[in-house]
Amino acid sequence: MTLFEVKDLRAGYGKVDVLFGVSLTASKGELIGIVGPNGAGKSTLFGAIVGTVGMRGGSVFLDGEDISGKRPEDIVRLGLSLVPEGRQIFGGLSVIENLTLGLTGRRDKHGEKGALERVHDLFPVLTTHRDHQAGMLSGGQQQQLAIARALVADPRVLLLDEPSLGLSPTVVKDVFDRLIAIAESGTAVVIVEQRAHLVTRLAERTHVLRAGKMQATLTKEDAADEAKLAAAYFGNSGE
Amino acid sequence: MIQAILDAVSLGGVYALAALGLGLVFGVMRLVNFAHAELITVASYTLVMTHQFPLLVSIIFSVVVASLMALIMELVAYRRLRGSNPATMLIVSFGVSVLLQKVYELVFGALPRSASVATWMTGAFTVGGVSITTASVVTIVLAVVILLAMGYLVERTKLGLQLRAAASDFQTARLLGVRSNRLIASAFVISGALAAVVAFVNVVGNPQVDPRFGLDITILALVGIVVGGMNSLRGSALGGFIVGAVLSLLNVILGNGRVYAYSWMFVIVIVILLVRPGGILSKFATKERV
């Protein structure tokens, strides 16, 4: 059953249109990928979904409820969290203060302690660095903190914008392993990645976004075929 | 000499409170609220108009009035401007400031209104042969207590955590669930309350309240938040303190040349900003090559 649905979404900045009718769906526990070249509109898509970029048309549904045009602070309370591109952790605050801020978006205030314990289990490094300034963590640790901070809000849908950005291959593998575990726990996970190969081998479906439109939707098997993926990604036979 | 130091600390404390009020609003909105002056003025008028009441009641009235005025300012003038160019917001805040000055003129008249407020503070006492004014000691105690309370609020409470996060990156704070309307309204209310404390100390020292009463201290507090670092609440308070204390000390050191105290203070401000362009507590003090 569909938990999250984006229907014919259009968005842009000023006089420039960036997205021209984008649609996608995700079910509980699914891991969905969105890949595409620079300037395809991937971050704009997430921005429009969470309310930081104005929508110009279309709708976003979460568990059947239309959340289009709602404010970011209300959307997170409905169960949709975003881990933004570049992590955007609060470098001047401690790790625990960053996580405490993440609790602000919880619907169920009674489960705060349990939520913190769960993310500490998933990311033990955050326990070690609990009182350290977040800006002093390594890139991989900061990414883990950004994901943990979104998770403590207990989202039903977790959006991640370029989670591999600036990370070494070993750290990327580690981060993606945690994302699989998060999806297996029942959260719908939608990952935007420019480096397509990172997400295509994990995602049940991978959407290819180019020039503001969904150009193709590939199954895991289709995406494993490099020629098919390249054709969808570049819009030709891959050369 | 001791009195001069106490006066410097006392004036520094008052300017720190004024700068903190400005810094709180700047942190969450990137708005330099020039109309903060009119919050100090309305709180001062309230103290004068209610001087016949017990002092505590009069102070509570002034805190409530200034906080309400700040809230109305945010709802009516600034809410629609969120995310606008900072220059646009600054110009609007000039407009709000001038408009309110004219409203005060219509309501209270252009001539100063005066009344004796907390006359017990205008006296002096002697310690070890040194005469010390009560006002300077009370002001220092008040400033320290309020700054400690603000420190607790900012560093130890959820509201404070949200204020610090919003000052750093408001959009990300909203993505985490920080309610923008509530947070910004809280910042304005607190800045109104701080303006009322500043008003109280000023009215005791100079009970001649006119429509431009809060202007001078606000301009210098604005200088203070730039000197301390606009992106940091600690920086705002520190900058405000430095400006107030330096101005007070210059008035003593320069003797008959005190008419140049402002000029010398701005020389010091320029030197500080040349060395630390982003303010004393800013992390981004290096100059970009052009």
Interface residues (C-beta under 8 A of the other chain):
Chain A: V50 T52 R71 P72 E73 V76 R77 S81 L82 P84 Q88 F90 G91 G92 L93 E97 T100 L101 G102 T104 G105 R106 R149 A150 A153
Chain B: K158 L161 Q162 R164 A165 S168 D169 Q171 T172 A173 R174 L175 L176 G177 V178 R179 S180
